[in-house]
Amino acid sequence: MDLYLRIAAVCVIGSVLAVFVKKNSPDMGLLVALAVCGVILTVLVIPLIDVTDLLRQMMEWSGMTEDVFSPLLKTLGITLICKVCGDLCRDAGQSAMASLLEMGGALGAVLVSVPLLRAVWQMLQSLI
């Protein structure tokens, strides 16, 4: 819980700093926001590793193969990356770029899920 309070504090301080810097130099305001996002993502790597380890243990316990489980993790990663980067693009005033990024992320999630869809289709065919 303490980690997330610190993250929230860094985000609030970074946002206030970005607003003040943005008044004088809009480019520097965006760089401050990018720097804060980089710091937060670096801090979140350790809890993310713990979550992926738990998910891998669940995969082993359930008997799922890597072919079925891997698309779920990849889709989660694509979603998080596109959300953060899309918001940064919107903050920079590039809403069209943010929309294209999110559309590309949705397409990427579908493409990553193709092996999972194939496995489900084969399972359904075996039931017929």
C-alpha positions, 0 to 999 in steps of 0.5 A: 500500500505504501508503494502505491501512495508514493506512486500517487504522490510522484504522479501528483507532484509530476503533474503540478510540475508539468503544468508549471513548466508547460506555461513557459515551454510546452515541450518541456512539460511533455518531457516532464510527463514522460520522465514521471511515467518512466519513473513510475513504470520502472517502479512498477516492474517488480510488482508486475514480475510478481503478478506474471509469476503468479499467473505462470504458476496458475498456468502450470497448476491448471495444465494450460500450455504456453500457447494458450496462456501467452496471448493473455499476457501479451494482450495485457501488455499491449493494452497497458502500453497503448493506454499510457502512450495514448494518454501521453499523445493526447496530453501532447495535443495529438489526439489523432495519433492517440486514436491510431495508437489505440486502434493499432493496439486493438489490432495487435491484441487480436493478432496476438490472440490468434493462437488462442482462437485457433486452440478454441476452434480446434477444441470446438471441432473436436466436440462435434 
